[in-house]
């Protein structure tokens, strides 16, 4: 997988022992949730410091601009993920037809 978090694949290269698919899936889930939790905590702490720095009016504008950026970034992320899946599927078909 090229676009996502491939913690388990890299970890098995470091450790040198092959991982079972269930363990790889579990480690990827833990890494994804850990990243989400980290982003959530960073957002909460940064808003704590940004609010006094900007004031109420500018903080509201900051929220509106941030919401618009998220709204615009969502289709971009969606298309990136769809394209990545398309490429991975095509690569899998090519490997399957090559006999590997």
C-alpha positions in Angstrom: 0.0 0.0 0.0 1.6 3.3 -1.1 -0.8 5.9 0.2 -1.6 4.8 3.7 0.2 4.0 6.9 2.1 0.8 6.4 3.5 0.4 9.9 3.4 -3.4 10.0 5.2 -3.9 6.7 8.0 -1.6 7.7 8.2 -3.2 11.2 8.5 -6.7 9.8 11.5 -5.5 7.7 13.1 -4.1 10.8 12.4 -7.1 13.0 13.3 -9.5 10.3 10.4 -12.0 11.0 7.3 -12.2 8.8 4.1 -11.0 10.4 0.7 -12.7 10.2 -2.0 -10.7 8.3 -4.0 -10.4 11.5 -1.1 -8.8 13.4 -0.4 -6.5 10.5 -4.0 -5.4 10.4 -4.0 -4.9 14.1 -0.8 -2.8 14.1 -2.2 -0.6 11.2 -5.4 0.0 13.1 -3.5 1.0 16.2 -1.3 3.3 14.2 -4.2 4.9 12.5 -6.1 5.5 15.8 -3.0 6.7 17.4 -2.5 9.3 14.7 -6.1 10.4 14.9 -5.8 10.8 18.7 -2.6 12.8 18.3 -4.2 15.1 15.8 -7.2 15.6 18.1 -5.0 16.4 21.1 -2.9 18.8 19.0 -6.1 20.5 17.7 -7.5 20.9 21.2 -4.3 22.4 22.6 -3.7 24.7 19.7 -7.2 26.1 19.9 -6.5 26.8 23.6 -3.6 29.0 22.6 -5.1 30.5 19.4 -8.3 31.8 21.1 -6.6 34.2 23.4 -4.2 35.3 20.7 -6.9 36.1 18.1 -9.8 37.1 20.2 -13.4 36.0 19.8 -14.2 37.7 16.5 -11.0 36.6 14.7 -11.3 33.1 16.3 -14.8 32.8 14.7 -13.4 33.8 11.3 -10.5 31.3 11.9 -13.1 28.6 12.4 -15.1 29.5 9.3 -11.9 29.6 7.2 -10.8 26.3 8.7 -14.2 24.7 8.0 -14.1 25.9 4.4 -10.6 24.5 4.0 -11.8 21.2 5.3 -14.8 21.2 3.0 -12.6 21.9 0.0 -9.9 19.3 1.1 -12.4 16.5 1.5 -13.0 15.9 -2.3 -9.3 16.2 -2.9 -8.6 13.5 -0.3 -11.4 11.4 -1.7 -10.0 11.5 -5.2 -6.5 10.8 -3.9 -7.7 7.7 -2.1 -9.7 6.5 -5.1 -6.8 7.0 -7.4 -4.5 5.1 -5.0 -6.9 2.2 -4.8 -7.2 2.1 -8.6 -3.4 2.0 -9.0 -3.1 -0.7 -6.3 -5.8 -2.8 -8.0 -4.1 -2.5 -11.4 -0.8 -3.4 -9.9 -2.3 -6.5 -8.3 -3.8 -7.5 -11.6 -0.5 -7.1 -13.3 1.3 -9.2 -10.6 -1.5 -11.8 -10.8 -1.2 -12.1 -14.6 2.6 -12.3 -14.4 2.3 -15.2 -12.0 3.6 -13.6 -8.9 
